[in-house]
């Protein structure tokens, strides 16, 4: 099984790339094409906002719904194909558009071109609550980076992920990133919200941030080879990657990765199992082939 396949869906955990604008906006023009096949040894997926252009590559309709409506992937229910068929989008932004307005435009695009129709429900999920451990929080905030904190709101933004036989590497926005390779999770300038959105792709249930921490942090966590493999396989399942039966059998009866939990404990964090109600968006209907612009 190629680690490249596993890395495809880790980037978009459903948290919005940028804040959603409430105004009903739309792209001037948009091209939606099925994603071309990619080599097995290296793949890339992501989004870029640059000037008047908004581009995405190798994302599923489920990814786009999560981005547009500020949801996690597990909060979206619908036919299997919305999590497997992949599309590239190239769109032109109206003059004066801020990056923060593009997610409202994505909503309009999905509803017009994919004829997306949906409704919302409440559902109780088994979750982990990320909390501060009894011994106290032991991480130090990343040093200030004025060049990142004072970025122009109109500056180009890129959110990309790559996967290969060497592991996965994800860029989550200005200065924030993580890699998961060689039995190690390494993070740069991650907030607790980013950490939650990242870790839950590797675990058997969603995670709720209960830390009330607002800083960003650099850290690393070592995991055992066994946990590393099971975490990669689980992330592939979440991403909608079709895996051979022998790979899926690794998850049969598997428990939570103890070495990851131990690593978090050393940082002064813990994951506590709970149940919590969450919103779910149910896709009632959508076109597998979007209409022309």
Secondary structure, 3 states (H helix, E strand, C coil): CCHHHHHHHCCCCCCCCCCCCCCCCCCCEEEEEECCCCCCCEEEEEEEEECCEEEEEEEEHHHHHHHHHCCCHHHEECCHHHHCCEEEEEEECCCCCCHHHHHHHHHHHHHHHCCCEEEEEEEEEEEEEEEECCCCCCCCECCCCHHHHCCCCCCCEEEEEEEECCEEEEEEECCEEEEEECCEEEEEEEEHHHHHHHHCCCCCCEEEECCCCCCEEEEEEECCHHHHHHHHHHHHHHCCCCCCHHHHHHHCCCCCCHHHHHHHHHCCEEEEEEEEEEEEEEEEECCCCCCCC
